[in-house]
Amino acid sequence: MIKKSPLHRRRQEKDKFAAIILLTIIILFSLPLMADLDISGYFENRFFLVENPAISWKNLNDKFSLGDYNRLRLKYKASPSDKVTVNLALDFFSFHGIMTSPLGTYNSAAEPGADNTVKIDLDRAYVNLYFKNFDLTLGKQRVALGVSYLWAPLDVFNRVNFLEPKEEKPGANAVKLYVPLGPSSSLTGVFSPESDFSTSKSGFRAQTQALGIDMALTLIRTGAEETSIYGVDLRGENLIGWWLEGGYFVSPQRQDMKIVFGFDYTFGIKRGLYWLNEFYYDQSGEKDPANYDYQKVLSGLRFTMGQKYYFSMLRYAFSDFFSGSLGYIANWGDGSYILNPGFQYDVSQNVLVSVGFYIPLGRENGEFRENKPNLFFIWLKINF
């Protein structure tokens, strides 16, 4: 294999950047010509103060690092006819300090040592086609399977994001077929192409409702990992909200079970105290922290290292504009965990300010403690 020179890589980046700019111009000028155009989006600024516990307080300049990024997301939705809807979403990122990606959800366009700290990403570009008996979605879209809040063992199209479970996930190139079978039943098929059929991903989901419980059976094939997944999920509400999601993963090397059980409840304390919990068991994980292979996490082959996990979140509204939350995510197998206290203030209906911490605690060589820094953040988000 011929190794590309830094100059060649920079030219490739410039060509890619120019292509995206041209595509953006085409989109901006062509969409207004379409009927029923809806433009929305948001701007956010996120500032991080990162503290390295391994460095002495005497050396403050090395102990603390700063990170910041801006994100402008523009969303376009147009309906040239009642049978067709076009959806586009463009992200404009600028990274500063140590930041190269928003909490690992997106990859940075800049290579290590490069001077390019700006990224433009066409994150959504898909068309909805509505027929009499089915709907068809083509293009780069959000693909989500399963019902769990955080762990999502059946959601093979997206990374698990511990720090922001509900952050928007990057779009996946896919073809999705949706067939309604009545008011509460449906069939969904998804195919996400890669270089060939053997490395592509595909899924089939049959969903219905009985006795007030939403239930679904899911079959998934991930070609690159040569893995077949046989999944089931249930969701209901009986005094408390609850959900169950599990999958049986079969590959040529091994067979494993992954199960999530969760519940939530709102206590009637003044404005209401919301409590959410999820328990996760992953049979394929390691029992001994000494056997953790973090390279698999960095490469995306795995999202967790151990077998037993727990996530909990409390949220309370002190007023119509001010609320607080406390998140707890733990690896019960190695005794490490992360605390995430935070506060949110609604400056107005469309302006939100959030402050908080991510604090790794517990066993020194545990998954959520080893080489993990303390984070303080201030985030501003403006919707329009």
N, C-alpha and C positions, 0 to 999 in steps of 0.2 A: 504494500500500500504506500502511495506517495504522500508524504506529510506536507500539508499546505503551509506556506509561509505566513507570518503575521500580516504582511502586506496583502497577500491574496485573501486572507480572512477579512481584513478590513474592507477590501473592495466588495467582497460578498455581502458584508453588512450594509455598505452604502447602497448596493444594488437592491437589497431587500428593503431598506428604508425608503428608497425612491419609489419602489413598486407599491408599498403601502400608502405613501403619500398620494400617488396617482389614483389608487383605488379609493382612497378617502374623498378625493376631489370628485371622482365619478359618482360616488354615492351621494355626496352633498348636493350635487347639481341635478341628479336624476330623480331622487326621491321626491322633491317638491312637485314634480310633474305627475306624481301618482295621487290617486284619490284617497281621501280619509287618512291623511298622514298624521301620525302622532309622534312627537319628539319629546323625550324625557331623559332623565339621567341623574347623575350626582357628581359632586366634587368632594374629595376628602384629602385631608392632610394628616399624616400620622408621624408623630415624633416619638423616638425611643431613647431612653437613657439606659445603657447596658452596663451592669456592674459585674466584674470578674471576681468571685470570692477567693480565688487562688492567689491574687495579688494583694500585697500589703497596702493598708490605708496610707502609708507613708509615701507611696508612689501614686498619687491621685491621677496623674495624667495617663498612666498605663492602666490603672484600675477601672476607669470609666471610659466608655466609648459612646459616640452619638450616632444616631441613625434617623433618617427622615425620608419620606417619599410623598409625592403628590400623585393623585389619580383623578383623572377626568373620564367619566364613563358617559358616552352618548348612546342613547337607545332610539332606534327608529322602527316604527311599525306602520305599514301601509297596506291598504286593501284595494288593489285595482279592480277586484270584483268580489262578489259574495262567496266565491268558490276558492279564492286565493288570498293568502296573507303573507307578506314579506317582512321578516324580522332581521334587524341588524343591530349589533352592539360593538362600539369601538372604545377601546381603552387607551388612554394616553398616560404613561407613567414617567416620572422623573425621580431618580434615586440619588440620595446624598449620604455622605458619611459611610458607615459600614453596611447600609442597606443595599441589597441587590435584588430583593424580591419581597413582596408583601406577605410576610410570615410563611413563606414556602409554598403558597398556593399557586403562584405563577413562576415560571422560569424567567430569569433576566436575559435580555438580549446581549448584555455586555459580557465579554470574556474576562477572566482575571487579568488585571493589568491594563485593560483597554480603557480608553477615555470616553467611551460611549455609555452615558448613564441615563439615556432616554430610550423608552421603549414604546412603540405603538403596536397594538395588538387588535386584530379583528377577531373578537371573542365569540360573537354570534353572527351567523350568516345562514339563515335557513328559510325555507318556504313551507307553509302549511297549505296542503291541497285537501279540500273538503268534498267528499263524494257522498252518494246516497247511503251507503252501508259501511263506509270506513273513512278514516282520515289518514293522510300520508304526510310525513315531515321529512324533508330532504335538506341536508347541509350540516353546518357546524352548530350544534344545539346542546342544551343541557340534557344529559341522560342520567336518570336516577332510578335505582331499583331498591326495594326494601322500605322499611318504615322506621328504623331506629334513628335516634337523634345524633349520636356521635360516632359509634363504632362501625356501623354499616358494613357488615361482612359481605352482603350481596351486591353492594354498589362498587363493582369492579371497574367502572369507567372513571372513577375519581379517587384522589388521595384523601386519606383521613387527615383532617386538620384539627389537632388537639386544641390549639390556641383560639381558633375561631370556628366552631362547628357549623355555624350558619352563614359563613362567608360564601359569596358566590363562587361556584366551582367553574373552572375553565370549560369551554365548550368542547364537545367531541364530534368529530366528523362521523355522521351516521345516517342511516335510513331507518325511520321508525314508522311502523304500521299499527294503527289503533282501530280496533273493531268493537263498537259497543254492542252488548247483547242484552239490552234492557236498562232499567234505571240504575242498577247497582252491580252489573256484571260486564266484563270486558275482556278482550284478548289484546295483548301488545307484543309485537315482535320488533327486535332491534338488531341491526347489523352495522358494525363499525369496521370499515375496511382498513387493512394495513397493506404491506407490500404484496401479499398474496393471501389466498384463502387459509393457508395453514397457520398464519400468524394473526389473523383477524379475530375480532370478538363478536359474539352473537348471543342473543338472549330471547327467551320467550316467557311471557308472564300471563297467567290466567287468574283473574280476580273476580270475586263475588262477595255477597253479604248474606249471612244467615244468623238468626237470633240476635241481631244487633251487633254482630262481630264482622268486621272486614277481614277477609282472608284471601290469600293468594298462594299459588304454586309457581315457582320460577325455575327455569332451566337455562343455564349459562355455559358457554364454551369460550375459554380464553386460549386462543391458538398458540400464542408465544410460549405460554407456560404448559401447554398440553394438558389443561385441567378442565374437567367437567364439574359443574356445581349444580346440586339438586337442592333447591331452597324452598322454604315455606315462611310466611309471615302472617301474623294475626294482630289485630288492633281492635280494642273495644273500650267501653266505659261502664264500669259497675262501681259506683261510689267514687272510685278513682279512675283516672285514665291509665291504660296499660297497653303494652305491646310486646310482642315476641317475634324475633327474627333469627332464623337459623339456616345453616347451609352445610351440606356434606360435600367436601372437596375431594375429588378423585383424580389422581395423576398417575403416570407410570411408576413414580417413585414411592408414593405413599397415599394414605387416605386419612382425612382429618375432619373433625366436626368443629364448627364455629357457631356459637349461640349468644344472642343478646336478649336480656329481659329488662324491660324498663317500665316505670310508672311515674305519674305526676299527680299532684294534688294542690289545690289552692285553699289554704286555711282562711277562715272568715275573721281575720284580724284586721280591723279597720279597713284599709284599702285592699287588703288581701296579701297573704304571703304565699308565693308560688314556690313549689319544691319539685324538682325533677331528679330522677335517679336512673342509672343504667348499669347493669352488671354484664360483663362480657367474659366468655370463656373461649379460648383459642387453643385447641388441642395441638396445633402445629408449633406452638411457641416453646421456648426453652425454659426448663425448670431452674437451671443454674445460671445466674448472671455471668459467670465466667465464660459461658458459651455464646453470649450475645455477639452477633455479627452486625455491627452498625452499618457496614457497607451496603447491606441489603436494604436498609431504610433509605440511605442516600440515593440508591439506584432505583427505588420504587418497587422492588420485589416484595418488600414487607412494610407494614406501617406500625407494627408492634413487635416487641422482642419476646415477651413472656406469655403466660397462659391465663392469668386471672387479673381482671381489671374492674375498676369501679369509677363511675363518674357521677357527681352530684352537683346541683346548682340551686341556690336560694336566691330569690329576687323579691324585693319589697319596694313599693311605691310610697315614699314619704309625703308626696304631694302630686298634683297633676303634672308637674314639670320635673321633679327630682326623684330619682330612684337609686337603689343600691343593689349590688349582687355579690355573691360569693360562690366561686367555682372550686371544685375539688376533683382532681383526676389522679388516680392512684394505680400503681402496679402492686397488687396485693401479694404477688409471688416474691418480689424482692424488697418490699417495704419502702419504695420511693414514691413521692407524690408531688404534685404542683398545686399551690394555692393561688387563686386568682380573685382577689378582692377588687371591686370597681364601683364607680359611681357614674351615673348618666344624668345629664341636665339638658332638657329641651329648651333651648333659647327661644325657639318659636316652633310652629308646626312642622317646618321643613329644615330646621337647623338643630343638630345634636352635638354636644360635647361630651366625650367620655375620658375618664382618667382611671388609672388602676395599676396593678402590679401582677407580674407572673413570678412566683417565688418557688424555686425547686427546694424540696426538703426530703428528709428521710435518709435511707441507707446510702452511704457514700458512693458505692459502685452500682447503685440501682439505675434503672433505665431513665427515670425522670430526674435524676440528681447528678450523675456523672458528667462532668464538663459542661453543665448547664448554667448559664449566667442568670442573675436576677435582672428582671426587666421592669422599668417604669415607663408608662406610656401616657400620652395626651393625644386624643384623636378629635378631629373636627370633620363633620359630614354635613353637606348642604345638598338637599334634594331639590330638583326642579322638574 
